[in-house]
């Protein structure tokens, strides 16, 4: 964002040189990510209010709010398949403009079914913009610079979790639930304006003979053990994240914690550390390797889980900080791995990864929701722990082609 292609053209001789304007570019990338996915988790800050409004169970409302991940999984896969034929800039613009429509309609959703359908439509638009932006970054950034660009984008995602929830709680508490959705529709349009002015019209990529169809490319990715493991890790990460941060809301508003709606929004200041730490994911991967970076992040998240069971607010908040920081750091590391592991048709690989990632959110909402309704919060936390453990086991299988070819010289690639 700003002009990614310019540094590539003028400095391609020495890819090790850092491109100029990196801080500004990172800020624009992060802000674009924020405005793209701000709708995804902001609604969780008002989950208890929506549950009362529609007179449904926490599991039902959690599934409806997180139905956006279904749309995101489907759109990620479709965009991945069609990626070679989609103009990046135009696709992102159209997706963000269309996103404002279901966001606006949510203000007047008459029942839970309508609400759920609109959330799915939101997911379709969000993921289209998200996947195309990741593909754009993978194409326009050098191999050395890609990790920082992906980390900046995921950091914007983290910031949307924090600021989006704060805004949602504040607007709903002050002006009512309907006003909340109108405000977020304006943010969607602001994202489209930002993209219009910061992503240049890129020259078409050089024509490359298409040897295989997108389906064949996808199947080839699935036959790659490292990529397959990365896809599954993405699934587990969002499973754990959504399972935690959807249903902890109900714990926070119930005795003994008994937080109010605005207090519940302020709780999500717990994401502030994640905004900072996620920025360093790219550097951590380059220094320590992909596997140690992800293992460390998952360990941090796991340490936070027992604290979520405490009856003391300070302990619960500390647990939320650790789970948030760990899962987002792991997500940034895994996303960067996919970008570096694939040389051809990155759009298909990114789309497949995101489809798995968002499917994890959908499944996590359903599974953890049932555990929460039937067995309580302790069982829910145990389910999240199981997901993190599976991700840790899968991380052992991550390996780049360069690891095998140049392992003595490039240990930083894990």
Order of alpha helices (4+ residues) and beta strands (2+ residues): alpha-alpha-alpha-alpha-alpha-alpha-alpha-alpha-alpha-alpha-alpha-alpha-alpha-alpha-alpha-alpha-alpha-alpha-alpha
